[in-house]
Amino acid sequence: MLNFTVGPVQSSEIIRKIGAEQVPYFRTSEFSNVMFENEKLMKKFADAEEDARAVFITGSGTAAMEATVMNTLTSKDKALIVDGGSFGHRFVELCKIHKIPHDVIELNIGCELTEEILQSYDNKGYTSFLINVHETSTGVLYNMNLVSDFCKRNKLFLITDCISCFLADNYSMKNSNTDVMITSSQKALACPPGISIIILSSKAINRIKNNNIKSMYFNLEEALKNAERGQTPFTPAVGILLQINARLKYIEENGGVKYENERIRDIANDFRNKIIKADFPFEFVCKSMSNAVTSLYTNNVSANDIFITLKDEYGIWICPNGGMLKDRVFRVGHIGDLTIKDNDILIEALKDMRERKIL
Ligand SMILES: *Cc1c(COP(=O)(O)O)cnc(C)c1O
């Protein structure tokens, strides 16, 4: 099985081997040291300020999104949320559930966030801004220079869901003035699902300390307190944290986050060039793409049928879309343990489908 989805993605052999081992007891100085190292490397790769902190939540990416909304926002906030697809919509739902006053910038499928759109929200009393830097459901990578400028001039607390773009695209918390950056284990970190990570600026930590939250499991103040001794309040997904540690160290020893960005970018560009060259009946959903995924419209053939045929007849997984886009869009991920040769296998399979006249 060859996996081009956007998560869970393929893990390297080093990571899979750790998954086969016994899970150790974790209230030890050895495990604390692993967690200190995880925090240090996550901060480094996110280019966070020295006084930022990282907490590790046992739960998928949505758990970190919910914990962030609950712990860093209150009913006194007025949030502005970018909703350009199903992940943007998730932030809207979370603000509804947790009664955070908010407005929504709704974008059509594949549309970018422009300076004109942002300007129409200037000086409207907002306190915070929530965005999925890469809206994975459509493949749009937003222009964070525009967002960062908008947040600076309006003094907004900036929350970014970088779940699918962390390690795939160049991102700096410092340069973008980001207060909260969220990611999770099963995207470009290329580990199994189960851990999500929240990196918090000093401003975010202050908000958490002044917020009286009603949750035991999602209490980030407790998570921060425990992290001071390299621990978590409750039993974490210990095995995945060990896998994350190996993966972060591997990246550190192999050129760092810059090299990892470039490696993923090269695979993405190779795939995009081959798609164009083969002249398949596809069109790119958007111009501003993340290196993490290529999102394609299909002409005259159901995108979901392509997904099913590749899975059942070729042993290749691409990523289907849900809802309205089910038959119109499919996505090809470039994150995880993939190579240019793997791209060739997928391109050959698509060519074969074309010869069989099912594409
Ligand atoms: C994958 C992803 C998530 C998290 O989804 P989970 O299924 O909860 O891990 C959130 N936001 C974006 C942009 C994602 O790509």
The ligand as an ORCA input file, in Angstrom:
! r2SCAN-3c Opt
* xyz 0 1
  C      -5.616     17.284      9.802
  C      -6.038     18.645     10.155
  C      -6.671     18.928     11.377
  C      -6.899     17.932     12.457
  O      -7.759     16.946     12.256
  P      -7.793     15.715     13.255
  O      -8.544     14.697     12.500
  O      -8.455     16.156     14.497
  O      -6.337     15.360     13.514
  C      -7.014     20.233     11.653
  N      -6.753     21.224     10.804
  C      -6.121     21.003      9.633
  C      -5.828     22.169      8.759
  C      -5.745     19.712      9.283
  O      -5.115     19.495      8.113
*
